[in-house]
Amino acid sequence: MPDLTPLDIAVSRARGTCAITWSDRSEQVIALTDLRRLCPCSLCSDQRDKSAANPLTVISGPEPSAQLLGVERVGGYAIRFQWADGHSSGIYTYEFLHALGAAPPNGAA
């Protein structure tokens, strides 16, 4: 992958989307529900792995919320979303976000 960086990141809470314009001028729109569901943090990744291995796995805690409270840049390589359910530990690298455009929306990246 070329060294792509976002030129613009625009979140629409009304549409439930995050639109990214990349340095190669390509554009990508990702649903906030997909971003929350595919959170790359270790806790969420572990829960997805357990659920995939055993569909009867019980996940405790609050239901994940795709309601977005804020977005912040993390260094020059990622962004972090702050979700209404209190979750904000996922660091979404630019490489991870760009790969979501190539993956089916219901698949894990």
Buried (B, 14 or more C-beta within 10 A) or exposed (E): EEEBEBEEEEBEEEEBBBBBBBEEEEEBEBBBBBBBBBBBBEEBBEBBEEEEEEEEEEEEEEEBBBEBEEBEEEEEEBBBBBBEBEBBEBBBBBEBBBEBBEEEEEEEB
